[in-house]
């Protein structure tokens, strides 16, 4: 006959993975998902095809400017012991809920790591595949002109009333960041590198921006300076575009948002997974006697890192 620990083991693994599936981290909206086969990977980061040109008698072959991205997977673990008394005295099913919480905790932890990645993107040493700081105002990639993906509201002409923007200021920030990405050149020197990815745009914001971002994105009509103040005209900017936002509770910068173009396979960040999350229950008689409870061991190998900087713009209110 199955013991309570046996039943918890049987149901717990399913509950754990179900909770993970129901709680997808926001990082997934911004990352190229890369399966990993070794501890350290060197991924090809393909350059763009050459520029077409008039044929001059015969074909002239041109080389692509390929890059590489180095990834080293980290190992993470979360281990706990469920006391025997807790299971013996549990009359509300709260232990199963704890396993549910454990599954969600893995996705939340990845969002935490992702927030660190984003927050430190303008700090020296945090580089993209081209060797430059991820958020940078003076990089070039191949034959591109200057790629500035770290901009301020002052540069766009929008000076906020305070450090927390309102809906109008967020709309202004989106417009300026998108215009910036439209101009980014590929490694062959052609503008419009991000054109395809701009078919879907997402804002990565701290919790304090939630109401303003929701108002900005859901609005379909805005006041116009060309009509009386009590009138409005169609907002042709946001009303026709695929724009969404994600709140990451671990972002603490009160004067920043990141505008990302995520409409293609290549994304502004990379999530490489070496192994899926494993969960092991040590419910043998000796294990339970030794630890006075059920050991729950979880483990995964993965890494979150920077992808293509031409698909993300750090917008700072200043």
C-alpha positions as a Python dict, from the first residue, in 0.01 Angstrom:
ca = {
    (1, 'X'): (0, 0, 0),
    (2, 'X'): (135, 342, -97),
    (3, 'X'): (243, 567, 190),
    (4, 'X'): (170, 940, 204),
    (5, 'X'): (529, 1006, 93),
    (6, 'X'): (481, 775, -207),
    (7, 'X'): (163, 955, -307),
    (8, 'X'): (333, 1292, -273),
    (9, 'X'): (614, 1171, -498),
    (10, 'X'): (373, 1039, -761),
    (11, 'X'): (162, 1355, -772),
    (12, 'X'): (435, 1603, -687),
    (13, 'X'): (642, 1573, -1006),
    (14, 'X'): (336, 1631, -1223),
    (15, 'X'): (233, 1928, -1009),
    (16, 'X'): (584, 2073, -1026),
    (17, 'X'): (609, 2063, -1405),
    (18, 'X'): (250, 2177, -1449),
    (19, 'X'): (324, 2485, -1239),
    (20, 'X'): (625, 2566, -1455),
    (21, 'X'): (416, 2537, -1770),
    (22, 'X'): (150, 2767, -1624),
    (23, 'X'): (404, 3027, -1513),
    (24, 'X'): (618, 3106, -1817),
    (25, 'X'): (882, 3364, -1737),
    (26, 'X'): (862, 3698, -1916),
    (27, 'X'): (1220, 3641, -2035),
    (28, 'X'): (1088, 3395, -2293),
    (29, 'X'): (926, 3678, -2492),
    (30, 'X'): (1267, 3836, -2552),
    (31, 'X'): (1499, 3538, -2599),
    (32, 'X'): (1605, 3318, -2885),
    (33, 'X'): (1570, 2966, -2740),
    (34, 'X'): (1884, 2764, -2811),
    (35, 'X'): (1921, 2394, -2721),
    (36, 'X'): (2268, 2317, -2591),
    (37, 'X'): (2468, 1997, -2636),
    (38, 'X'): (2786, 2076, -2440),
    (39, 'X'): (2901, 2275, -2137),
    (40, 'X'): (3038, 2557, -2352),
    (41, 'X'): (2896, 2644, -2692),
    (42, 'X'): (3030, 2866, -2966),
    (43, 'X'): (2729, 2955, -3174),
    (44, 'X'): (2744, 3098, -3523),
    (45, 'X'): (2583, 3443, -3536),
    (46, 'X'): (2536, 3474, -3912),
    (47, 'X'): (2597, 3804, -4082),
    (48, 'X'): (2376, 3937, -4360),
    (49, 'X'): (2388, 3849, -4729),
    (50, 'X'): (2592, 4082, -4950),
    (51, 'X'): (2441, 4381, -5129),
    (52, 'X'): (2310, 4303, -5481),
    (53, 'X'): (2493, 4483, -5760),
    (54, 'X'): (2493, 4519, -6136),
    (55, 'X'): (2658, 4223, -6306),
    (56, 'X'): (2981, 4329, -6474),
    (57, 'X'): (3038, 4050, -6727),
    (58, 'X'): (3069, 3771, -6467),
    (59, 'X'): (2977, 3700, -6106),
    (60, 'X'): (3186, 3855, -5831),
    (61, 'X'): (3154, 3651, -5513),
    (62, 'X'): (3127, 3845, -5188),
    (63, 'X'): (3189, 3706, -4842),
    (64, 'X'): (2939, 3718, -4554),
    (65, 'X'): (3062, 3874, -4231),
    (66, 'X'): (2987, 3605, -3978),
    (67, 'X'): (3021, 3646, -3602),
    (68, 'X'): (3018, 3401, -3311),
    (69, 'X'): (2859, 3391, -2968),
    (70, 'X'): (3019, 3200, -2679),
    (71, 'X'): (2790, 3045, -2415),
    (72, 'X'): (2884, 2862, -2095),
    (73, 'X'): (2597, 2685, -1920),
    (74, 'X'): (2561, 2724, -1546),
    (75, 'X'): (2425, 2463, -1306),
    (76, 'X'): (2150, 2569, -1065),
    (77, 'X'): (1983, 2372, -789),
    (78, 'X'): (1702, 2409, -538),
    (79, 'X'): (1678, 2148, -263),
    (80, 'X'): (1452, 2115, 40),
    (81, 'X'): (1326, 1868, 296),
    (82, 'X'): (956, 1827, 368),
    (83, 'X'): (936, 1727, 738),
    (84, 'X'): (752, 1408, 828),
    (85, 'X'): (532, 1594, 1071),
    (86, 'X'): (426, 1839, 800),
    (87, 'X'): (298, 1558, 581),
    (88, 'X'): (144, 1365, 868),
    (89, 'X'): (-44, 1673, 991),
    (90, 'X'): (-132, 1831, 654),
    (91, 'X'): (-510, 1843, 628),
    (92, 'X'): (-544, 2120, 367),
    (93, 'X'): (-323, 1999, 83),
    (94, 'X'): (-76, 2281, 143),
    (95, 'X'): (226, 2058, 76),
    (96, 'X'): (113, 1998, -279),
    (97, 'X'): (76, 2373, -314),
    (98, 'X'): (436, 2412, -198),
    (99, 'X'): (546, 2190, -488),
    (100, 'X'): (334, 2405, -715),
    (101, 'X'): (517, 2709, -580),
    (102, 'X'): (853, 2536, -635),
    (103, 'X'): (779, 2489, -1003),
    (104, 'X'): (683, 2854, -1041),
    (105, 'X'): (994, 2957, -846),
    (106, 'X'): (1222, 2829, -1123),
    (107, 'X'): (1060, 3054, -1383),
    (108, 'X'): (1062, 3347, -1141),
    (109, 'X'): (1434, 3289, -1074),
    (110, 'X'): (1507, 3302, -1447),
    (111, 'X'): (1318, 3631, -1465),
    (112, 'X'): (1543, 3754, -1184),
    (113, 'X'): (1856, 3656, -1378),
    (114, 'X'): (1708, 3816, -1687),
    (115, 'X'): (1647, 4140, -1497),
    (116, 'X'): (2013, 4143, -1386),
    (117, 'X'): (2116, 4091, -1748),
    (118, 'X'): (1902, 4383, -1865),
    (119, 'X'): (1992, 4615, -1578),
    (120, 'X'): (2365, 4561, -1628),
    (121, 'X'): (2353, 4589, -2007),
    (122, 'X'): (2509, 4935, -1997),
    (123, 'X'): (2781, 4838, -1749),
    (124, 'X'): (3134, 4777, -1877),
    (125, 'X'): (3212, 4408, -1927),
    (126, 'X'): (2857, 4308, -2021),
    (127, 'X'): (2909, 4262, -2393),
    (128, 'X'): (2720, 4139, -2698),
    (129, 'X'): (2865, 3915, -2970),
    (130, 'X'): (3054, 4212, -3121),
    (131, 'X'): (3255, 4270, -2800),
    (132, 'X'): (3090, 4606, -2718),
    (133, 'X'): (2877, 4680, -2411),
    (134, 'X'): (2527, 4560, -2492),
    (135, 'X'): (2355, 4899, -2447),
    (136, 'X'): (2595, 5135, -2620),
    (137, 'X'): (2573, 5469, -2798),
    (138, 'X'): (2872, 5431, -3030),
    (139, 'X'): (2906, 5073, -3161),
    (140, 'X'): (2949, 4961, -3520),
    (141, 'X'): (2892, 4606, -3648),
    (142, 'X'): (3079, 4517, -3963),
    (143, 'X'): (3020, 4798, -4213),
    (144, 'X'): (2727, 4951, -4027),
    (145, 'X'): (2716, 5313, -3928),
    (146, 'X'): (2693, 5406, -3560),
    (147, 'X'): (2433, 5199, -3375),
    (148, 'X'): (2304, 5385, -3070),
    (149, 'X'): (2075, 5163, -2861),
    (150, 'X'): (2109, 5363, -2540),
    (151, 'X'): (1904, 5682, -2572),
    (152, 'X'): (1742, 5937, -2344),
    (153, 'X'): (1414, 6124, -2343),
    (154, 'X'): (1613, 6448, -2362),
    (155, 'X'): (1749, 6339, -2700),
    (156, 'X'): (1396, 6275, -2824),
    (157, 'X'): (1279, 6615, -2704),
    (158, 'X'): (1045, 6468, -2440),
    (159, 'X'): (1134, 6591, -2093),
    (160, 'X'): (932, 6406, -1824),
    (161, 'X'): (766, 6574, -1530),
    (162, 'X'): (929, 6318, -1299),
    (163, 'X'): (1120, 5991, -1308),
    (164, 'X'): (802, 5786, -1353),
    (165, 'X'): (661, 5849, -1701),
    (166, 'X'): (296, 5897, -1788),
    (167, 'X'): (118, 5742, -2088),
    (168, 'X'): (208, 6024, -2327),
    (169, 'X'): (575, 6000, -2232),
    (170, 'X'): (575, 5624, -2283),
    (171, 'X'): (421, 5668, -2628),
    (172, 'X'): (687, 5924, -2712),
    (173, 'X'): (955, 5682, -2593),
    (174, 'X'): (817, 5399, -2807),
    (175, 'X'): (807, 5623, -3114),
    (176, 'X'): (1164, 5742, -3069),
    (177, 'X'): (1304, 5397, -2991),
    (178, 'X'): (1129, 5242, -3291),
    (179, 'X'): (1255, 5516, -3520),
    (180, 'X'): (1603, 5446, -3388),
    (181, 'X'): (1575, 5073, -3464),
    (182, 'X'): (1442, 5139, -3816),
    (183, 'X'): (1768, 5322, -3889),
    (184, 'X'): (2000, 5051, -3757),
    (185, 'X'): (2217, 4914, -4038),
    (186, 'X'): (2326, 4555, -4091),
    (187, 'X'): (2689, 4451, -4120),
    (188, 'X'): (2678, 4528, -4493),
    (189, 'X'): (2576, 4890, -4427),
    (190, 'X'): (2207, 4866, -4520),
    (191, 'X'): (1944, 5042, -4308),
    (192, 'X'): (1643, 4842, -4190),
    (193, 'X'): (1820, 4550, -4020),
    (194, 'X'): (1536, 4526, -3764),
    (195, 'X'): (1252, 4579, -4016),
    (196, 'X'): (1113, 4224, -3990),
    (197, 'X'): (1152, 4203, -3613),
    (198, 'X'): (969, 4535, -3571),
    (199, 'X'): (647, 4359, -3676),
    (200, 'X'): (616, 4281, -3305),
    (201, 'X'): (739, 4516, -3034),
    (202, 'X'): (740, 4461, -2659),
    (203, 'X'): (826, 4690, -2371),
    (204, 'X'): (1014, 4552, -2073),
    (205, 'X'): (917, 4765, -1774),
    (206, 'X'): (931, 4779, -1392),
    (207, 'X'): (605, 4748, -1194),
    (208, 'X'): (574, 5125, -1144),
    (209, 'X'): (507, 5172, -1518),
    (210, 'X'): (215, 4931, -1541),
    (211, 'X'): (-78, 5172, -1549),
    (212, 'X'): (91, 5422, -1781),
    (213, 'X'): (204, 5149, -2021),
    (214, 'X'): (-143, 4991, -2029),
    (215, 'X'): (-300, 5329, -2101),
    (216, 'X'): (-45, 5411, -2369),
    (217, 'X'): (-77, 5085, -2557),
    (218, 'X'): (-454, 5048, -2534),
    (219, 'X'): (-533, 5403, -2640),
    (220, 'X'): (-667, 5436, -2995),
    (221, 'X'): (-725, 5809, -3000),
    (222, 'X'): (-509, 6093, -2873),
    (223, 'X'): (-546, 6474, -2858),
    (224, 'X'): (-401, 6656, -3157),
    (225, 'X'): (-240, 6997, -3161),
    (226, 'X'): (-408, 7067, -3495),
    (227, 'X'): (-764, 7053, -3359),
    (228, 'X'): (-945, 7210, -3062),
    (229, 'X'): (-830, 7083, -2722),
    (230, 'X'): (-1158, 6900, -2662),
    (231, 'X'): (-1127, 6701, -2987),
    (232, 'X'): (-924, 6397, -3088),
    (233, 'X'): (-796, 6225, -3398),
    (234, 'X'): (-697, 5870, -3477),
    (235, 'X'): (-371, 5763, -3318),
    (236, 'X'): (-215, 5618, -3631),
    (237, 'X'): (101, 5525, -3442),
    (238, 'X'): (-2, 5279, -3169),
    (239, 'X'): (-345, 5186, -3299),
    (240, 'X'): (-209, 4992, -3596),
    (241, 'X'): (93, 4825, -3439),
    (242, 'X'): (154, 4500, -3256),
    (243, 'X'): (287, 4635, -2927),
    (244, 'X'): (273, 4472, -2586),
    (245, 'X'): (454, 4495, -2255),
    (246, 'X'): (587, 4272, -1979),
    (247, 'X'): (637, 4362, -1616),
    (248, 'X'): (948, 4219, -1457),
    (249, 'X'): (919, 4268, -1078),
    (250, 'X'): (1297, 4241, -1042),
    (251, 'X'): (1367, 4554, -1247),
    (252, 'X'): (1448, 4832, -1003),
    (253, 'X'): (1557, 5120, -1226),
    (254, 'X'): (1276, 5374, -1188),
    (255, 'X'): (1367, 5581, -1495),
    (256, 'X'): (1424, 5316, -1765),
    (257, 'X'): (1234, 5095, -2005),
    (258, 'X'): (1363, 4866, -2279),
    (259, 'X'): (1192, 4863, -2619),
    (260, 'X'): (1249, 4535, -2804),
    (261, 'X'): (1178, 4413, -3157),
    (262, 'X'): (1079, 4046, -3121),
    (263, 'X'): (898, 3962, -3446),
    (264, 'X'): (1161, 3721, -3584),
    (265, 'X'): (1355, 3414, -3470),
    (266, 'X'): (1660, 3621, -3383),
    (267, 'X'): (1583, 3801, -3056),
    (268, 'X'): (1760, 4064, -2846),
    (269, 'X'): (1856, 3806, -2581),
    (270, 'X'): (1942, 3435, -2574),
    (271, 'X'): (1827, 3154, -2346),
    (272, 'X'): (2039, 2840, -2386),
    (273, 'X'): (1915, 2525, -2212),
    (274, 'X'): (2154, 2235, -2155),
    (275, 'X'): (1908, 2026, -1953),
    (276, 'X'): (1546, 2058, -1851),
    (277, 'X'): (1450, 2097, -1487),
    (278, 'X'): (1473, 1762, -1311),
    (279, 'X'): (1299, 1684, -983),
    (280, 'X'): (1398, 1391, -763),
    (281, 'X'): (1215, 1271, -452),
    (282, 'X'): (1422, 1069, -204),
    (283, 'X'): (1146, 882, -28),
    (284, 'X'): (1325, 561, 64),
    (285, 'X'): (1279, 442, 422),
    (286, 'X'): (1644, 511, 505),
    (287, 'X'): (1634, 858, 344),
    (288, 'X'): (1321, 958, 535),
    (289, 'X'): (1459, 823, 861),
    (290, 'X'): (1793, 998, 817),
    (291, 'X'): (1646, 1336, 718),
    (292, 'X'): (1321, 1302, 914),
    (293, 'X'): (1137, 1392, 598),
    (294, 'X'): (1115, 1375, 221),
    (295, 'X'): (1406, 1527, 28),
    (296, 'X'): (1304, 1718, -286),
    (297, 'X'): (1597, 1786, -517),
    (298, 'X'): (1569, 1999, -831),
    (299, 'X'): (1839, 2094, -1080),
    (300, 'X'): (1886, 2253, -1422),
    (301, 'X'): (2168, 2372, -1650),
    (302, 'X'): (2113, 2682, -1862),
    (303, 'X'): (2242, 3031, -1935),
    (304, 'X'): (2077, 3363, -2016),
    (305, 'X'): (2290, 3604, -2217),
    (306, 'X'): (2287, 3891, -2463),
    (307, 'X'): (2167, 3842, -2819),
    (308, 'X'): (2146, 4104, -3093),
    (309, 'X'): (2179, 4464, -2964),
    (310, 'X'): (2015, 4603, -3280),
    (311, 'X'): (1683, 4461, -3155),
    (312, 'X'): (1673, 4637, -2818),
    (313, 'X'): (1686, 5003, -2714),
    (314, 'X'): (1738, 5121, -2358),
    (315, 'X'): (1527, 5435, -2313),
    (316, 'X'): (1606, 5648, -2009),
    (317, 'X'): (1397, 5940, -1885),
    (318, 'X'): (1630, 6230, -1812),
}
